[in-house]
Amino acid sequence: MWGAKTPYVDTTGYGGAPIDPKQVMGRYLGGSDIMRHHGAPYGMSFHLPCFHRSPSIFRTNKRRLNSMAILINLIVPWLLFCAVFWLCSFSLRYSAPWTCWSLVALLFVLTVMPFTIAWWAGKLRREKQTEAEYTPMWYGFLAATCFLAVVAGILLGTVNMYSHSSKIYEVEHLATYKNINPASFVGEQMVDAGRITFNDKTHLDITKSVGFKDSDLYCVAPIVSNTTTKDSYLDFWAVGTNCCSGTQPDFHCAGYDDPKSVGGLRLLDEAARPFYRLAVQQAEATYKVKTHKPIFFVWGPDPIAYTETMKHASVTMFETGALGALCFQTFAVICATLVFAKAGPWRDNMDIHGP
């Protein structure tokens, strides 16, 4: 009809090219071109059936992994390792070994066993589920890493104990003497000595050193001072293994030529002590010296500073082990997260397109 207004429809594209009206309708009313736009026009809802949203390229259609489970898998095995490492490294294992091992066993029962049971139960449940229903579980990973943490803590703790801590505790349970003149004492007076610092006039008498040959060569040299005479008892001896020829007085064990060496750290090797006694008896027969109750020491500058150094080494090994375990556990959790994210089931359409 003449005079009626015709609705305006844009039928021109780039450069004035005609556009199919169906494309215009689709572009503005939720047709196939709607995915090219960021939203529905005129406040229309995307929940209407005519709108089919395209998911973001930054959004995955895998099930999201549980962040709390990831955090637990990072922290629990690491704390378990630190606890077992500490128990096996320090004084509790030395003074109360049964208590130490009981606590380690308790930690094992409270962590590894429940997680293993939960993993096994999840495995049985998975056999009854469809692929779409299955959700990856962290119980198996947690049980395995906790078991590894216990084993690693025991092994490293044992190394730390026998390399550093036990030597410290054995010596510290004995007495410490300072500024001692070896010519004024006999061994029986200091049978409880763990560390001795002699006076500055003390030295080793290399001319009276000997070596006793067994599977190893056990070397001894008397500790004397400027007041030592031929009638003095030589009850303080520096010792070492495989540091002399055994055929002549040529003791060259640790600290023998250090002018600052005026201290002795008690020899605590029970297996070697009888061989050093035989070496002293050989020195008595060879040089016509007298002994009453010989005591054996590792010669060095300052036995007290040495034990403090051993303490520091023990603590340093624990701290290094704890830091290394945290790095390893972080790496393992990252790898497991990537594997689970790849192996997890695809979310259904409601998960992807839902509100």
HELIX and SHEET records of a PDB file:
HELIX    1   1 TYR A   14  GLY A   16  5                                   3    
HELIX    2   2 PRO A   21  LEU A   29  1                                   9    
HELIX    3   3 SER A   32  ARG A   36  5                                   5    
HELIX    4   4 PRO A   41  GLY A   43  5                                   3    
HELIX    5   5 SER A   67  SER A   89  1                                  23    
HELIX    6   6 SER A   91  SER A   95  1                                   5    
HELIX    7   7 PRO A   97  ARG A  126  1                                  30    
HELIX    8   8 TYR A  139  ASN A  160  1                                  22    
HELIX    9   9 MET A  161  SER A  165  3                                   5    
HELIX   10  10 SER A  166  GLU A  172  1                                   7    
HELIX   11  11 PRO A  182  SER A  184  5                                   3    
HELIX   12  12 GLY A  187  MET A  190  5                                   4    
HELIX   13  13 ILE A  206  LYS A  208  5                                   3    
HELIX   14  14 ARG A  273  TYR A  287  1                                  15    
HELIX   15  15 PRO A  303  ALA A  343  1                                  41    
HELIX   16  16 ASN A  349  HIS A  353  1                                   5    
SHEET    1   A 7 ALA A 175  ILE A 180  0                                        
SHEET    2   A 7 ALA A 193  PHE A 198  1                                        
SHEET    3   A 7 GLY A 263  ARG A 266 -1                                        
SHEET    4   A 7 ILE A 295  GLY A 300 -1                                        
SHEET    5   A 7 PHE A 236  THR A 241  1                                        
SHEET    6   A 7 LEU A 217  VAL A 224 -1                                        
SHEET    7   A 7 HIS A 203  LEU A 204 -1                                        
SHEET    1   B 7 ALA A 175  ILE A 180  0                                        
SHEET    2   B 7 ALA A 193  PHE A 198  1                                        
SHEET    3   B 7 GLY A 263  ARG A 266 -1                                        
SHEET    4   B 7 ILE A 295  GLY A 300 -1                                        
SHEET    5   B 7 PHE A 236  THR A 241  1                                        
SHEET    6   B 7 LEU A 217  VAL A 224 -1                                        
SHEET    7   B 7 VAL A 210  LYS A 213 -1                                        
END                                                                             
